[in-house]
């Protein structure tokens, strides 16, 4: 009998992340063991839980509020850090962290519990750009750029990481019909309103559901093609902070060995998509 997936999801809102969270909440072989979010997104997470009705209690906690070196010192340990540090594996389920946000909370959890790596089957990180341009600067992706020092610390901690970069998440593009169907579901849940759905920038951005691919990597890693790469994070340069640096030489020697999701199986992604639509009742 296959083990049940237990997920802790770090969530910072938005159309794609909301749909990925909704899938996890309504999937019969997934138990969401906790949701870590920013203060402003806790009500959205609650709304998604109410819509999904998973049939069990799910703690919603707040993660780290500021990047590691923001100049603001957090005097208390966040609930998100405690949730990561105090959860444990059990014999009936795999424990996986899926993070759609910057890596500050995870970095602080590692400092609290240096043996954190033993608790998780995998830690799926949506973020980074390797062979494609970044989405916040020419070479940096939003989540890595949001706290480069935390990303560098997490990478060096040798956790069971699976990085899902823009290279891969941008490769799965929705059709106009699929965007419309998912938009109708998102509107029913309260993720977006009707004016947003008809907005052209929304239609363009919704075609690439980055969180969607990361959730697929968490739940069906066998359907993804992985490569081991040596990676590091640039923290010093004003122009390239947050960039993921991959040693792509024939004999790489610089960086930490990291599993990188480089390709998603199209048929599996389409099946995943249809499952969410079927569950949504639209």
C-alpha positions in Angstrom: 0.0 0.0 0.0 1.4 3.4 -1.0 2.2 5.8 1.7 -0.1 8.8 2.1 1.5 12.2 1.3 1.7 14.6 4.2 2.4 18.1 3.0 3.3 21.3 4.8 2.8 24.1 2.3 4.3 27.6 2.5 1.9 29.8 0.6 1.9 33.5 -0.3 -1.3 33.8 -2.3 -2.2 34.2 -5.9 -4.1 32.4 -8.6 -1.6 29.6 -9.3 -0.7 28.9 -5.7 -4.4 28.9 -4.7 -5.2 26.3 -7.3 -2.2 24.1 -6.2 -3.3 24.4 -2.6 -6.9 23.5 -3.5 -5.7 20.4 -5.3 -3.8 19.2 -2.2 -6.7 20.0 0.1 -9.2 17.9 -2.1 -6.9 15.0 -3.0 -7.8 11.8 -1.2 -4.2 10.6 -0.9 -2.9 13.9 0.6 -3.1 15.2 4.1 -2.1 18.8 4.5 -0.3 18.9 7.8 0.0 22.7 7.9 -0.1 25.9 5.9 2.5 28.6 6.5 1.6 32.0 5.1 2.1 35.7 5.4 -0.3 37.5 7.7 -2.2 38.9 4.8 -2.9 35.5 3.2 -4.3 33.6 6.2 -7.8 34.5 5.3 -7.4 33.3 1.8 -6.0 30.0 3.1 -9.0 29.7 5.4 -11.3 30.4 2.5 -9.7 27.6 0.4 -10.0 25.1 3.3 -13.7 26.0 3.8 -14.3 25.5 0.1 -12.4 22.2 -0.1 -13.8 20.7 3.2 -10.9 18.2 3.6 -12.6 16.7 6.7 -9.7 17.3 9.2 -8.2 20.3 11.0 -5.3 22.1 9.4 -3.2 24.6 11.3 -2.6 27.9 9.5 0.5 29.7 10.9 2.5 32.7 10.1 6.1 32.4 8.7 9.0 34.7 9.1 8.0 38.3 8.5 11.2 39.7 7.2 14.3 38.5 5.2 17.2 37.4 7.3 19.2 40.6 7.0 16.4 43.1 6.6 17.6 45.2 9.5 14.6 44.1 11.6 15.2 41.6 14.3 12.4 39.2 15.1 12.4 38.7 18.8 10.1 35.7 18.9 10.2 32.4 16.9 7.5 32.4 14.3 4.8 29.7 14.4 5.9 28.6 10.9 9.5 27.9 12.1 8.1 25.9 15.0 5.8 23.9 12.7 8.7 22.9 10.5 11.0 22.1 13.4 8.4 20.1 15.5 6.7 18.0 12.8 8.1 14.4 12.4 7.9 11.6 10.0 5.6 8.6 10.7 5.5 5.0 9.2 2.3 5.6 7.3 3.1 8.8 5.4 5.9 10.7 3.8 6.4 14.3 5.0 7.1 16.8 2.3 7.5 20.6 2.4 6.4 22.5 -0.6 7.4 26.2 -0.5 6.1 28.8 -2.9 7.7 31.7 -1.0 11.2 33.0 -0.1 13.2 30.6 2.1 13.5 32.6 5.3 11.2 30.4 7.4 12.9 27.3 6.2 16.4 28.7 6.9 15.3 29.7 10.5 13.9 26.3 11.0 17.2 24.7 10.1 19.0 26.9 12.7 16.4 25.7 15.3 16.8 22.1 14.4 20.0 21.1 12.6 18.6 17.6 12.0 15.6 18.9 10.1 16.7 17.0 7.0 15.8 13.7 8.6 12.2 14.7 9.1 11.3 15.3 5.4 11.2 12.9 2.5 11.7 15.9 0.2 11.6 19.7 0.3 10.2 21.1 -3.0 11.3 24.7 -3.6 9.6 26.6 -6.4 12.2 29.2 -7.4 15.3 30.2 -9.2 16.2 30.6 -12.9 19.1 28.7 -14.3 19.1 28.8 -18.1 16.3 31.4 -18.5 15.9 35.1 -17.5 14.6 35.9 -14.1 11.2 37.4 -13.4 12.3 40.2 -11.0 15.7 41.1 -12.5 17.5 39.9 -15.6 18.8 36.8 -13.8 17.0 36.5 -10.5 13.7 34.9 -9.7 11.3 36.4 -7.1 11.6 33.9 -4.3 15.4 33.7 -4.4 15.7 37.4 -4.8 13.4 38.0 -1.8 16.0 36.6 0.6 19.2 35.5 -1.1 21.0 34.8 2.2 18.3 32.4 3.3 18.4 30.7 -0.1 22.1 30.3 0.2 21.9 28.9 3.7 19.2 26.4 2.8 21.2 25.2 -0.2 24.3 24.8 1.9 22.4 22.9 4.6 22.2 19.8 2.4 18.5 19.2 2.9 16.6 16.7 0.6 15.9 19.6 -1.8 14.1 19.5 -5.2 14.4 22.8 -6.9 11.7 23.6 -9.5 13.0 26.6 -11.4 11.4 29.0 -13.9 13.1 26.9 -16.6 10.6 24.1 -15.9 7.6 25.9 -14.6 7.4 28.2 -17.6 7.6 25.2 -20.0 4.0 24.1 -19.2 1.7 26.6 -20.7 -2.1 26.5 -20.5 -4.4 27.0 -23.5 -6.9 29.8 -23.5 -9.7 27.4 -22.8 -7.9 25.9 -19.8 -7.2 29.4 -18.4 -10.9 30.2 -18.7 -12.0 27.0 -17.0 -9.5 27.5 -14.1 -10.4 31.1 -13.9 -14.1 30.1 -13.4 -13.0 27.8 -10.6 -10.8 30.5 -9.1 -13.7 32.9 -9.2 -16.0 30.4 -7.4 -13.4 29.9 -4.7 -12.8 33.7 -4.3 -9.2 33.7 -5.6 -10.1 36.3 -8.2 -13.1 38.5 -9.2 -14.8 38.8 -12.6 -13.0 42.0 -13.6 -9.6 40.4 -12.9 -10.6 37.3 -15.0 -11.3 39.5 -18.0 -8.0 41.4 -17.6 -5.5 40.8 -20.4 -2.4 40.7 -18.1 -4.1 38.1 -15.9 -4.9 35.9 -18.9 -1.2 36.1 -20.0 0.2 35.4 -16.5 -2.2 32.6 -15.8 -1.0 30.6 -18.7 2.1 29.6 -16.7 1.1 28.1 -13.3 4.5 27.9 -11.6 3.1 26.6 -8.3 1.2 24.0 -10.2 4.4 22.3 -11.5 6.0 22.5 -8.1 3.0 20.7 -6.6 3.2 18.0 -9.3 6.9 17.6 -8.4 6.0 17.1 -4.8 3.3 14.5 -5.4 4.5 12.7 -8.5 8.3 13.1 -8.6 8.5 10.0 -10.8 6.7 11.9 -13.5 9.4 14.6 -13.6 12.9 14.4 -15.1 15.5 15.4 -12.6 19.2 16.4 -13.0 21.8 16.7 -10.3 23.5 20.1 -10.5 26.0 22.0 -8.4 24.3 25.2 -7.4 25.1 28.3 -5.3 23.2 31.6 -4.7 24.7 35.0 -5.4 24.3 37.3 -2.4 26.9 40.1 -2.8 26.5 41.7 -6.2 24.0 44.6 -6.4 23.1 43.5 -9.9 22.8 39.8 -9.5 21.6 39.2 -5.9 19.4 36.2 -5.7 20.6 34.6 -8.9 21.0 30.8 -8.9 24.5 30.0 -10.2 24.8 26.5 -11.7 28.2 25.0 -12.5 27.4 23.6 -15.9 30.9 22.5 -16.9 31.6 18.9 -17.9 33.2 18.4 -14.5 31.4 20.8 -12.1 33.1 21.5 -8.8 31.5 24.7 -7.4 28.3 24.7 -5.4 26.1 22.2 -3.6 24.7 19.0 -5.2 21.0 19.7 -5.7 18.2 17.8 -7.5 16.7 20.1 -10.1 13.5 19.4 -11.9 14.2 20.0 -15.5 11.2 18.6 -17.3 7.6 17.9 -16.6 5.8 15.0 -18.3 3.1 16.8 -20.3 0.5 14.0 -20.1 0.8 13.9 -16.3 0.5 17.6 -16.0 -2.7 17.5 -18.2 -4.1 14.8 -16.0 -3.3 16.8 -12.9 -5.0 19.8 -14.4 -8.2 17.8 -15.2 -8.3 16.4 -11.7 -8.5 19.9 -10.2 -11.2 20.8 -12.6 -13.2 17.7 -11.8 -12.7 18.3 -8.1 -13.8 21.9 -8.4 -17.1 20.9 -9.9 -16.9 23.3 -12.8 
